[in-house]
Structure formats: C-alpha cells, structure tokens
C-alpha cells in the first residue's frame, strides 16, 4: 500500500496546490485547519518544529523541517522553501534523534493509513518530541461517517477515529489537550459563492459540543 500511496502523490505533486487548495473548497478547509494551528504555534517561532507528511509545504510556515514519503511532493516544497530542511523519509521510522523537536504537525496523512501504521507514527512523534511538545494532526471523524453511512472504497481516506478510540490507542506518555472539527456543514453541497458566508458559523460548530460530528477532527496531543 505504501508504494501505491507514494505513486499517487508523486503523480499529483505538480498540480496538487492548484487542484486541491486554490478553489473555494480547499481555501475553506485551509482556513479552519490554519486557525487551529495558530492557537498553539507561532509562525514567527518555527525553529524546532517538524511537519510530518509536509506534502507541498502548505504548513511549512509553522515548521523549519519537513518530511514526506513522496519524492515529487518534497521537490515542490523544497522549491517553495529552499531554506528549510525538507527530506524524503518514512514517517514510521524518523531519522532524527530523540527529543530533537519542540512540536510536530501532520495533516492529511493518517486518513490513509491503517491502525498499525498510525500507532507506529504516534510512537515516533513522541520519541522525537521534547517533553511538553505538541503533536497536532487530523483524521476523518468516525462518528460523522457512521451518521452519513459513508464508507471508503480503498486506502484513500480509509481511516477514521472517534475521541474514545484515540484515547485507547494513546500510551501514558501522551496527554490529549483538546480536539476540534473541520467542515461541520456539508459545504460541497453549497454554491462556492455562499461558502465564505458560512465559514464563521461552521467554525463555531466545529468548536462546539457537536464538534465530533464534523467531517474531520484535529487532535492536539502533548508529550508528558
């Protein structure tokens, strides 16, 4: 499956930004994801932060180092951020010393992986983080998928979690600080012209007691 995922993103890399995040839907998602990151990380203090599965570098303004499995994605992010340390690596076996990073982030990675890979990467993130460091990542909401009867047909977006199931996977060396939703309202069903008028209300719902029913969940962990 790893090779299939890598080949998929290698083929997409050159058009990824334009295809996924230049339209109103992509900008909507980016706005909500960025809002959560901005609560915990400072764009002016990126030293010691790692972006796991950095892709084309969409969130490398929060980190000075990034890794990705796709060679072509790394090539794009290197052109965008030539001063940053970006390399082709496997997130399940990070090439960094223990306690070498202040914080780590990972977006649109765990949605593709099985539980075994997810747990391995959680362990690697914990290993490379310093005590008190944040690990912020996203994954589809299992409760939302149960509500809508959605089932992925393959590895693409095939993984999901509830808050309860995540807690069962966490070892005692992690603290779950908080979690947030993204895309509570099914905005793909709304005309693009209306999306900017919906986003603030949607973002409110993504922070409310209903947030676990959002499309995706963003978890904030802290290394104990």
C-alpha positions as CSV (number, residue, x, y, z in Angstrom):
1,X,0.0,0.0,0.0
2,X,2.9,2.4,0.7
3,X,4.1,2.3,-2.9
4,X,0.6,2.9,-4.1
5,X,0.2,5.9,-1.9
6,X,3.6,7.3,-2.9
7,X,2.9,6.8,-6.6
8,X,-0.5,8.5,-6.2
9,X,1.1,11.6,-4.7
10,X,4.1,11.6,-7.0
11,X,1.7,11.9,-9.9
12,X,-0.3,14.7,-8.2
13,X,2.5,16.8,-6.9
14,X,2.9,19.4,-9.6
15,X,-0.8,20.2,-9.7
16,X,-1.6,19.5,-6.1
17,X,-1.8,23.1,-4.8
18,X,-3.8,24.3,-7.7
19,X,-6.1,21.3,-7.8
20,X,-6.8,21.0,-4.0
21,X,-6.3,24.3,-2.4
22,X,-6.7,27.1,-4.9
23,X,-10.5,26.7,-5.1
24,X,-13.1,27.8,-2.5
25,X,-13.5,24.4,-1.0
26,X,-9.7,24.0,-0.4
27,X,-9.4,27.5,0.9
28,X,-12.3,26.8,3.3
29,X,-10.5,23.7,4.7
30,X,-7.2,25.5,4.9
31,X,-8.8,28.4,6.9
32,X,-10.2,26.1,9.5
33,X,-7.0,23.9,9.8
34,X,-4.8,27.0,10.0
35,X,-7.0,28.5,12.7
36,X,-6.3,25.5,15.0
37,X,-2.6,25.6,14.3
38,X,-2.5,29.3,15.1
39,X,-3.9,28.6,18.6
40,X,-0.8,26.6,19.5
41,X,2.0,27.5,17.2
42,X,3.7,30.8,16.3
43,X,4.7,31.4,12.7
44,X,7.4,33.6,14.0
45,X,8.9,30.8,16.0
46,X,9.4,27.8,13.7
47,X,12.7,26.6,14.9
48,X,12.5,23.1,16.2
49,X,9.1,22.3,14.7
50,X,8.6,19.3,12.3
51,X,5.9,18.8,9.6
52,X,5.4,15.1,9.1
53,X,4.0,14.4,5.6
54,X,4.6,18.0,4.7
55,X,3.4,17.4,1.1
56,X,4.0,20.6,-1.0
57,X,4.6,22.6,2.1
58,X,1.2,24.0,2.9
59,X,2.0,24.3,6.6
60,X,5.8,24.7,6.5
61,X,5.3,28.3,7.6
62,X,4.9,26.6,11.1
63,X,8.0,24.5,10.9
64,X,11.6,24.6,9.8
65,X,11.8,20.9,9.0
66,X,9.6,18.6,6.9
67,X,9.5,15.1,5.7
68,X,7.3,13.3,3.2
69,X,7.2,9.9,1.6
70,X,6.7,11.3,-1.9
71,X,9.8,12.5,-3.8
72,X,7.8,14.7,-6.1
73,X,6.0,16.4,-3.2
74,X,9.3,17.1,-1.5
75,X,10.7,18.6,-4.7
76,X,7.8,21.0,-4.8
77,X,8.1,22.0,-1.1
78,X,11.9,22.5,-1.5
79,X,11.3,24.9,-4.3
80,X,8.9,26.9,-2.2
81,X,11.0,26.8,1.0
82,X,14.7,26.4,-0.1
83,X,16.0,27.4,3.4
84,X,14.1,24.7,5.3
85,X,15.3,21.2,6.0
86,X,13.0,19.0,3.9
87,X,13.7,15.4,3.0
88,X,12.2,12.2,1.7
89,X,11.5,9.9,4.7
90,X,9.2,7.3,6.1
91,X,7.1,8.7,9.0
92,X,7.2,5.2,10.7
93,X,10.9,5.5,11.1
94,X,12.0,9.1,11.5
95,X,15.7,9.7,11.0
96,X,16.0,12.1,14.0
97,X,17.4,11.9,17.4
98,X,15.1,11.5,20.4
99,X,13.8,14.8,21.9
100,X,15.1,16.8,19.0
101,X,11.9,18.8,18.2
102,X,9.7,21.3,20.1
103,X,6.5,20.5,18.2
104,X,5.2,18.4,15.3
105,X,2.3,18.6,13.0
106,X,0.8,16.2,10.4
107,X,-2.2,16.8,8.1
108,X,-3.9,14.6,5.6
109,X,-1.7,11.6,6.5
110,X,-3.5,9.4,9.0
111,X,-6.6,9.3,6.9
112,X,-4.8,7.0,4.5
113,X,-3.2,4.6,7.0
114,X,-4.2,1.5,9.0
115,X,-4.2,1.4,12.7
116,X,-0.8,-0.3,12.9
117,X,0.9,2.5,10.9
118,X,-0.9,5.1,12.9
119,X,0.3,3.7,16.2
120,X,3.9,3.5,14.9
121,X,3.9,7.1,13.8
122,X,2.4,8.2,17.1
123,X,5.3,6.5,18.8
124,X,7.9,8.1,16.5
125,X,6.4,11.5,17.0
126,X,6.5,11.0,20.8
127,X,10.2,9.9,20.6
128,X,11.4,12.9,18.6
129,X,9.5,15.5,20.6
130,X,10.8,17.2,23.7
131,X,8.7,17.0,26.9
132,X,5.7,19.3,26.7
133,X,5.8,19.4,22.9
134,X,2.6,19.4,20.9
135,X,1.7,16.9,18.2
136,X,-1.2,18.3,16.1
137,X,-2.8,16.1,13.5
138,X,-6.1,15.5,11.7
139,X,-8.1,12.4,10.7
140,X,-11.7,11.8,9.5
141,X,-14.4,11.5,12.2
142,X,-15.8,8.0,12.6
143,X,-19.0,9.4,14.2
144,X,-19.6,11.6,11.2
145,X,-19.1,8.6,8.9
146,X,-21.5,6.5,11.0
147,X,-24.1,9.3,10.8
148,X,-23.8,9.6,7.0
149,X,-23.2,5.8,6.3
150,X,-20.0,6.8,4.4
151,X,-17.5,4.0,3.7
152,X,-14.3,4.5,1.8
153,X,-13.7,2.0,-1.0
154,X,-9.9,1.9,-0.7
155,X,-7.0,3.3,1.3
156,X,-7.7,6.9,0.2
157,X,-9.3,8.4,3.3
158,X,-10.0,4.9,4.6
159,X,-9.1,5.5,8.2
160,X,-11.2,7.3,10.9
161,X,-11.4,7.7,14.6
162,X,-13.6,8.7,17.5
163,X,-12.2,10.5,20.5
164,X,-12.8,7.4,22.6
165,X,-11.0,5.1,20.2
166,X,-8.0,7.5,20.0
167,X,-7.7,7.5,23.8
168,X,-7.5,3.7,23.8
169,X,-4.5,4.0,21.4
170,X,-2.6,6.6,23.4
171,X,0.0,5.5,25.8
172,X,0.6,7.2,29.1
173,X,3.2,9.4,27.6
174,X,0.6,11.4,25.7
175,X,-1.9,13.9,27.1
176,X,-5.0,14.8,24.9
177,X,-5.1,18.5,25.2
178,X,-8.1,19.2,23.0
179,X,-9.7,18.4,19.7
180,X,-11.5,20.5,17.0
181,X,-13.6,19.8,14.0
182,X,-13.3,20.9,10.4
183,X,-16.2,21.2,7.9
184,X,-19.3,20.5,10.0
185,X,-21.6,21.8,7.3
186,X,-21.5,19.8,4.1
187,X,-20.2,22.8,2.1
188,X,-19.6,20.8,-1.0
189,X,-23.4,21.0,-1.4
190,X,-23.4,24.8,-1.3
191,X,-22.5,27.1,-4.2
192,X,-19.0,28.4,-4.0
193,X,-20.3,32.0,-3.7
194,X,-22.0,31.1,-0.4
195,X,-19.1,29.4,1.3
196,X,-17.4,32.5,2.7
197,X,-20.7,33.5,4.4
198,X,-21.0,30.1,6.0
199,X,-17.5,29.6,7.3
200,X,-17.7,31.5,10.6
201,X,-20.9,29.7,11.7
202,X,-19.4,26.4,10.6
203,X,-16.2,27.1,12.5
204,X,-18.3,27.8,15.6
205,X,-20.0,24.4,15.3
206,X,-16.5,22.8,14.8
207,X,-15.6,24.1,18.3
208,X,-19.0,23.3,20.0
209,X,-20.1,20.2,21.9
210,X,-21.2,18.8,18.4
211,X,-17.6,19.0,17.0
212,X,-17.0,15.3,17.0
213,X,-19.6,15.1,14.2
214,X,-17.5,17.3,11.9
215,X,-16.1,15.8,8.8
216,X,-12.6,15.7,10.2
217,X,-11.1,16.0,13.6
218,X,-7.9,17.8,14.6
219,X,-6.3,16.4,17.8
220,X,-3.8,18.3,19.9
221,X,-1.6,16.0,22.0
222,X,1.1,17.0,24.4
223,X,4.1,14.8,25.3
224,X,4.2,14.2,29.0
